[in-house]
């Protein structure tokens, strides 16, 4: 064993082995520290992520004892000369900034979609335009400005699950993406894990001082992974399930119709002005939401229809996993089924479907639905404004969670809140992190499918740090995936003693409606 390897082994004995980083990908990410970019010193041989003053002190003492150069992250000048043969340890002792402190510092800044989506929408051939936009993002001057900024690390949904190691942060993924695009890195199991262990929530982008579209670059890299037939098996299985069963989890189609039998006087024509699109998650996994929304439509004198067992999946998971060709096939078939209903309005209680139809279809797949698209909260908000809907008082303390697909990605913040505020005596209490700054539930972007442990940790954090301090008795959201994640996390050991309940906004609204 050579001297450098011996020192690395000593480090692993002193500190958790997972915090001693020698992998090529980790070293590449940390090589963008300013002290190395200025080419004053060679690149690090090892990065040590410390989590206490004792660990930091032990590493510094080891450096003195073994005559090894130890550089603290963020430092630019050393007190000694370095030879090319010297071993360099980069000490990463940077604390992850809290979301609360980042939010206070940034204030009311809102992430604005600027040049990126202008490039996407310019001309035909959306795949190509998306690629050009990502290349402009990765090779432009803006990315270089973020090398000494750690704001996005504090906002990264999953970074805490990896002890704040830069490779697993938003910035780290951007640097990996740049390395792939420049040919400095090749796809490996670790890189693929890094790129798929992301919720694509956009929280990092929403608060980025440079307006860097982190989540879009990651999405494009997943598409390249798919083109190279390297997509993780779980997503290939999901794609097969959608084509064979019309459902990502291969749930039988008769489950989609199971709640219809509970709706009285339901008469669905083949064609109608309104098409109720439940979405596969609502139809099969949150059936009470499905029943509530159908009941609202049916008893509210709305002429509507449904596709029932022919509805299928919108393809959200295919797009976010990089399987764009497969997603386009699903999209074309979906549009054909919708066209047959001659509906002018499609309304859905699924924020993932809403985001897919309004943004992902036109921006990535270059297809559009033949009708106007409304989320259920937008539909209900319009009904409240235009009709005299009688709502009974509900003595509830409620907090609303902004789904990433509906909030940051679609900018729909007020309709869900306006629906809740319309209910007499209902007290809406905001969590400290809300709207653009809302913490992700951990279920989006395929993360629950790819790594449900990291997803669950993120969900627990949202509940423990943001919801429970509000002392509300109801948590409501407008997304079935968020609802499922919260329900699952609420049953875990650390949260089971809390008494809050979880509902979709349509369930609460239905309870408040006074039907004639």
C-alpha positions in Angstrom: 0.0 0.0 0.0 1.4 3.4 -1.0 1.7 6.3 1.5 -1.4 8.1 0.1 -3.6 5.0 0.4 -2.3 4.5 4.0 -3.4 8.0 4.9 -6.8 7.5 3.3 -7.2 4.3 5.4 -6.4 6.3 8.5 -9.0 8.8 7.6 -11.6 6.1 7.2 -10.8 4.8 10.6 -11.1 8.2 12.2 -14.3 9.3 10.4 -17.3 7.6 8.8 -16.1 5.9 5.7 -18.9 7.5 3.7 -17.4 10.9 4.5 -14.0 10.1 3.0 -14.4 10.8 -0.7 -12.0 9.4 -3.3 -14.3 8.6 -6.1 -13.5 10.3 -9.4 -17.0 12.0 -9.5 -16.6 13.5 -6.0 -13.1 14.7 -6.8 -14.3 16.3 -10.0 -17.1 18.2 -8.3 -14.8 19.5 -5.6 -12.1 20.5 -8.1 -14.3 23.5 -9.0 -13.3 25.1 -5.7 -11.8 28.5 -6.5 -8.4 27.6 -5.0 -8.1 24.8 -7.6 -9.7 26.6 -10.5 -7.0 29.3 -10.2 -4.5 26.5 -10.8 -2.5 27.6 -7.8 -2.5 24.1 -6.5 -3.0 20.6 -7.7 -6.4 18.9 -7.4 -7.3 17.2 -4.2 -6.4 13.5 -3.6 -9.2 13.1 -1.1 -12.1 15.1 0.2 -13.2 14.7 3.8 -16.7 15.8 4.8 -16.6 16.6 8.5 -19.6 17.0 10.7 -18.0 18.1 14.0 -15.2 20.2 15.3 -13.5 17.1 16.7 -13.5 15.5 13.3 -12.1 18.6 11.7 -9.4 18.8 14.4 -8.4 15.2 13.9 -7.9 15.7 10.2 -5.8 18.7 10.8 -3.6 16.8 13.3 -3.2 14.0 10.8 -2.1 16.5 8.2 0.6 17.8 10.6 1.7 14.4 11.6 2.0 13.0 8.1 3.2 16.2 6.5 0.1 16.3 4.3 -1.5 19.5 2.9 -5.0 20.1 4.4 -7.0 22.8 2.7 -10.2 24.0 4.2 -13.0 24.5 1.7 -13.5 28.2 0.9 -9.8 29.1 1.7 -7.8 30.6 -1.1 -4.3 31.1 0.3 -2.0 28.6 2.0 1.0 29.3 4.3 3.3 26.9 2.5 4.4 26.0 -0.9 3.1 22.8 -2.5 4.9 20.4 -4.7 3.1 18.4 -7.4 4.0 15.2 -5.4 2.4 16.4 -2.2 -0.9 14.8 -1.0 -3.8 17.2 -0.7 -6.8 16.7 1.6 -9.7 19.0 1.0 -11.6 19.5 4.3 -15.3 20.2 3.6 -16.5 21.6 6.9 -19.1 24.0 5.4 -22.5 23.9 7.2 -25.6 23.4 5.1 -27.5 26.7 5.3 -31.0 26.3 6.7 -33.9 26.9 4.4 -35.2 29.5 6.9 -32.0 31.6 6.8 -31.8 31.3 3.0 -35.4 32.5 2.7 -34.8 35.4 5.0 -31.6 36.4 3.1 -33.2 36.2 -0.4 -36.5 37.7 0.8 -39.2 38.0 -1.9 -37.0 37.0 -4.8 -38.8 34.8 -7.3 -37.2 32.5 -9.8 -38.1 33.8 -13.2 -38.2 31.6 -16.4 -36.2 33.7 -18.8 -33.8 32.9 -21.6 -34.0 29.1 -21.0 -37.7 28.8 -22.0 -37.3 31.4 -24.7 -34.8 29.0 -26.3 -37.1 26.0 -25.8 -40.0 27.7 -27.5 -38.2 29.2 -30.4 -39.0 27.3 -33.6 -39.9 23.6 -34.1 -38.1 20.5 -32.9 -38.5 20.8 -29.1 -35.9 18.1 -28.3 -33.3 20.1 -30.1 -34.3 23.4 -28.6 -34.2 21.8 -25.1 -30.7 20.5 -25.8 -29.6 24.0 -27.0 -31.0 25.6 -23.9 -29.2 23.1 -21.6 -25.9 23.6 -23.5 -26.3 27.4 -23.2 -26.9 26.9 -19.5 -23.9 24.6 -18.9 -21.4 26.4 -21.0 -22.5 30.0 -20.4 -20.7 32.4 -18.1 -23.5 32.3 -15.5 -22.6 28.8 -14.2 -19.0 29.9 -13.3 -20.5 32.5 -11.0 -22.0 29.9 -8.7 -18.7 28.1 -7.9 -18.3 29.8 -4.4 -22.1 30.0 -3.6 -23.8 27.4 -1.5 -27.3 28.7 -1.4 -28.6 25.9 -3.6 -27.0 23.4 -1.3 -29.2 24.7 1.5 -32.3 24.5 -0.7 -31.6 21.1 -2.2 -34.3 18.7 -1.2 -32.2 15.6 -0.8 -28.8 17.1 0.2 -29.3 16.5 3.9 -29.8 12.8 3.3 -26.2 12.7 2.0 -24.7 14.7 4.8 -24.4 17.8 2.6 -21.7 16.2 0.3 -21.5 18.6 -2.7 -21.8 15.8 -5.2 -25.4 15.2 -4.1 -26.4 18.9 -4.1 -28.0 20.9 -6.9 -24.6 22.6 -7.7 -22.9 19.2 -7.7 -25.3 17.8 -10.2 -24.9 20.8 -12.4 -21.1 20.3 -12.4 -21.5 16.7 -13.2 -23.8 17.6 -16.1 -21.2 20.0 -17.4 -18.6 17.3 -17.1 -20.7 14.9 -19.1 -21.5 17.4 -21.8 -17.8 18.4 -22.1 -16.6 14.8 -22.2 -14.7 15.1 -18.9 -16.9 12.5 -17.2 -18.5 9.3 -18.5 -21.8 7.9 -17.2 -21.2 5.6 -14.3 -23.5 3.9 -11.7 -22.7 6.7 -9.3 -23.4 9.5 -11.7 -26.7 7.9 -12.7 -27.6 7.5 -9.0 -26.8 11.1 -8.5 -28.9 12.4 -11.4 -31.9 10.2 -10.4 -31.8 11.0 -6.7 -33.4 14.4 -7.3 -37.1 15.3 -7.0 -36.9 17.9 -9.8 -38.7 20.1 -7.4 -37.1 23.3 -8.6 -36.5 24.7 -5.1 -32.8 25.3 -5.9 -33.7 27.2 -9.1 -36.5 29.2 -7.5 -33.9 30.7 -5.0 -30.8 30.7 -7.3 -29.2 34.2 -7.5 -28.1 33.3 -11.1 -31.5 31.9 -12.3 -29.8 28.6 -13.2 -32.3 26.0 -14.4 -30.7 23.1 -12.4 -33.7 20.8 -12.7 -34.0 21.2 -16.4 -30.4 20.3 -17.0 -30.9 17.1 -14.9 -34.0 16.2 -16.9 -32.0 16.5 -20.1 -29.2 14.4 -18.8 -31.7 11.7 -17.9 -32.9 11.8 -21.5 -29.3 11.2 -22.7 -29.1 8.3 -20.2 -32.2 6.9 -21.8 -30.7 7.3 -25.3 -27.7 5.2 -24.2 -30.1 2.5 -22.8 -28.8 3.2 -19.3 -32.1 4.1 -17.7 -32.5 2.4 -14.3 -34.5 -0.9 -14.6 -37.3 0.4 -12.3 -38.3 3.1 -14.8 -38.1 0.7 -17.8 -40.5 -1.6 -15.8 -42.7 1.4 -15.2 -42.8 2.2 -18.9 -43.8 -1.4 -19.7 -46.6 -1.2 -17.1 -48.0 1.9 -18.7 -48.1 0.4 -22.2 -49.5 -2.9 -21.0 -51.8 -1.9 -18.2 -52.3 1.9 -18.6 -50.8 2.4 -15.1 -47.2 2.8 -13.8 -47.7 0.2 -11.1 -49.8 -2.2 -13.3 -52.9 -1.7 -11.1 -55.9 -3.3 -12.9 -58.1 -0.9 -14.8 -61.2 -2.0 -12.9 -59.8 -0.2 -9.9 -60.3 3.1 -11.8 -64.1 2.5 -11.7 -64.3 1.3 -8.1 -65.4 4.7 -6.7 -68.0 5.4 -9.3 -70.5 3.0 -7.7 -70.6 5.3 -4.7 -71.8 8.3 -6.8 -75.6 8.6 -7.0 -77.4 9.7 -10.1 -74.2 9.6 -12.2 -74.8 9.8 -15.9 -71.7 10.1 -18.1 -72.3 11.0 -21.8 -69.6 10.1 -24.3 -69.2 13.7 -25.2 -69.4 16.8 -23.0 -68.1 20.3 -22.5 -66.0 19.2 -19.5 -63.7 16.2 -19.3 -62.8 15.1 -15.8 -59.3 13.6 -15.9 -58.6 11.9 -12.6 -55.1 10.7 -13.4 -53.8 7.2 -12.5 -52.6 8.1 -9.0 -55.9 9.7 -8.0 -58.0 7.0 -9.6 -56.3 4.1 -7.9 -54.3 5.3 -4.9 -56.3 8.3 -3.5 -59.8 7.1 -4.2 -61.5 9.4 -1.7 -60.1 12.4 -3.6 -61.6 10.9 -6.8 -65.0 10.3 -5.2 -65.0 13.8 -3.7 -64.2 15.5 -7.0 -66.6 13.5 -9.1 -69.3 14.2 -6.5 -68.6 17.9 -6.7 -69.0 17.8 -10.4 -72.0 15.6 -10.5 -74.0 17.3 -7.8 -72.9 20.8 -8.9 -75.0 20.6 -12.1 -71.9 20.3 -14.4 -72.2 18.5 -17.7 -69.1 16.4 -17.8 -67.7 13.1 -18.9 -64.9 10.8 -18.0 -62.7 8.3 -19.9 -62.9 5.7 -17.1 -60.9 2.6 -17.8 -59.7 4.2 -21.1 -58.0 7.1 -19.3 -54.5 5.7 -19.0 -51.5 7.6 -17.7 -50.4 11.1 -18.8 -46.8 10.0 -19.0 -45.3 12.2 -16.3 -43.0 9.5 -15.0 -41.8 8.7 -18.5 -40.8 12.3 -19.1 -39.1 12.9 -15.8 -37.2 9.6 -16.1 -35.9 10.6 -19.5 -38.0 8.2 -21.6 -39.2 11.0 -24.0 -39.8 8.8 -27.0 -42.0 6.5 -25.0 -43.7 9.5 -23.4 -44.6 11.0 -26.8 -46.3 7.8 -27.8 -48.4 8.0 -24.7 -49.1 11.7 -25.3 -50.4 11.1 -28.8 -52.7 8.3 -27.7 -53.9 10.4 -24.8 -54.7 13.4 -27.1 -56.6 11.1 -29.5 -58.8 9.8 -26.6 -59.4 13.3 -25.4 -60.4 14.6 -28.8 -63.2 12.0 -29.1 -64.9 13.6 -26.1 -65.1 17.0 -27.9 -64.5 18.6 -24.5 -63.5 22.3 -24.3 -62.2 22.0 -20.8 -60.2 19.3 -19.1 -60.1 19.5 -15.3 -57.9 17.4 -13.1 -57.3 17.0 -9.4 -53.7 15.8 -10.1 -51.1 18.5 -10.1 -48.6 16.1 -11.9 -51.1 15.6 -14.8 -51.7 19.4 -14.9 -48.0 20.2 -15.1 -47.5 17.5 -17.7 -50.4 18.7 -19.9 -49.6 22.4 -19.6 -45.8 22.4 -19.6 -44.1 19.1 -20.4 -46.2 18.2 -23.4 -45.6 21.5 -25.3 -42.1 22.2 -24.1 -40.5 18.7 -24.4 -42.8 16.5 -26.5 -44.0 19.3 -28.8 -47.7 18.4 -28.5 -50.7 20.2 -27.1 -54.1 19.1 -25.8 -57.1 20.2 -27.9 -58.8 21.9 -24.9 -58.3 24.3 -22.0 -56.6 22.7 -19.0 -57.6 23.5 -15.4 -56.5 22.1 -12.1 -59.4 21.3 -9.8 -58.4 24.2 -7.5 -58.7 26.6 -10.5 -62.0 25.1 -11.5 -63.4 25.4 -8.0 -62.2 29.0 -7.6 -64.1 29.9 -10.8 -67.2 28.2 -9.5 -67.0 30.1 -6.3 -66.6 33.4 -8.1 -69.3 32.8 -10.7 -71.9 30.9 -8.8 -73.6 31.3 -5.4 -72.3 28.1 -3.9 -73.5 27.5 -0.3 -70.7 26.4 2.0 -71.3 25.4 5.6 -68.9 26.6 8.3 -66.0 24.3 9.3 -64.2 24.9 12.5 -60.8 23.8 11.2 -57.2 24.9 11.5 -55.7 24.1 8.1 -52.3 24.4 6.6 -51.8 24.0 2.8 -48.8 22.4 1.2 -47.8 23.7 -2.2 -47.1 20.8 -4.6 -44.0 21.5 -6.7 -45.8 20.6 -9.9 -48.6 23.0 -9.2 -46.6 25.7 -7.4 -43.0 26.4 -8.6 -43.4 24.6 -12.0 -46.9 26.0 -12.8 -47.1 29.2 -10.7 -50.5 28.2 -9.3 -50.4 29.4 -5.7 -53.6 31.4 -5.1 -56.5 29.2 -6.3 -56.1 26.5 -3.7 -55.8 29.1 -1.0 -58.8 31.0 -2.3 -60.9 27.8 -2.3 -60.0 27.1 1.4 -60.6 30.7 2.4 -64.1 30.6 0.9 -65.2 28.1 3.6 -66.6 30.0 6.6 -64.7 29.6 9.9 -61.9 27.7 8.3 -58.6 29.1 9.5 -55.8 28.8 7.0 -52.4 28.9 8.7 -49.4 29.1 6.5 -46.2 27.0 7.1 -43.1 29.3 7.4 -41.9 27.9 4.1 -44.6 28.3 1.5 -45.3 29.2 -2.1 -42.0 29.6 -4.0 -40.1 28.6 -0.9 -42.2 25.5 0.1 -40.1 22.5 0.9 -40.7 19.5 -1.4 -42.7 16.5 -0.1 -39.9 14.3 -1.6 -42.2 12.3 -4.0 -41.6 14.1 -7.3 -39.3 13.6 -10.2 -39.4 9.8 -9.8 -37.5 9.9 -6.5 -40.1 7.7 -4.6 -39.8 5.1 -7.4 -36.0 5.3 -7.5 -35.1 5.7 -3.8 -38.1 5.7 -1.4 -35.9 5.9 1.7 -34.5 9.3 0.7 -38.0 10.3 -0.4 -39.4 9.4 3.0 -36.6 11.3 4.9 -37.6 14.4 2.9 -41.3 14.0 3.7 -40.5 13.6 7.4 -38.5 16.7 7.4 -41.4 18.7 5.8 -43.8 17.5 8.5 -41.5 17.8 11.5 -39.9 21.1 10.7 -42.6 23.0 8.9 -46.1 21.5 9.7 -46.0 20.3 13.3 -44.9 23.7 14.7 -48.1 25.3 13.2 -50.3 23.1 15.5 -52.9 22.7 12.8 -55.2 19.6 12.8 -55.5 19.4 9.0 -52.8 19.3 6.4 -54.2 19.7 2.9 -52.6 19.6 -0.5 -53.6 19.5 -4.2 -51.5 16.6 -5.3 -52.1 12.9 -4.9 -48.4 12.0 -4.7 -47.8 14.6 -1.9 -50.9 13.2 -0.1 -49.6 9.6 -0.3 -46.1 10.6 0.9 -47.5 12.6 3.8 -49.8 9.7 4.8 -47.0 7.2 4.7 -44.6 9.4 6.7 -47.2 10.2 9.3 -47.5 6.6 10.2 -43.8 6.2 10.9 -42.4 5.9 14.4 -41.3 9.5 14.8 -44.6 11.0 13.7 -47.3 8.5 14.6 -48.1 10.3 17.9 -49.2 13.5 16.1 -52.9 14.0 15.5 -53.1 15.9 12.3 -55.1 14.5 9.3 -54.3 14.7 5.6 -56.8 15.6 2.9 -56.9 16.8 -0.7 -58.6 20.3 -0.9 -61.4 18.7 -2.9 -62.3 16.4 0.0 -62.5 19.4 2.4 -64.5 21.5 -0.2 -67.0 18.6 -0.8 -67.6 18.3 3.0 -68.4 22.1 3.1 -70.7 22.1 0.1 -74.4 22.2 0.9 -76.0 20.2 -1.9 -79.7 20.8 -2.6 
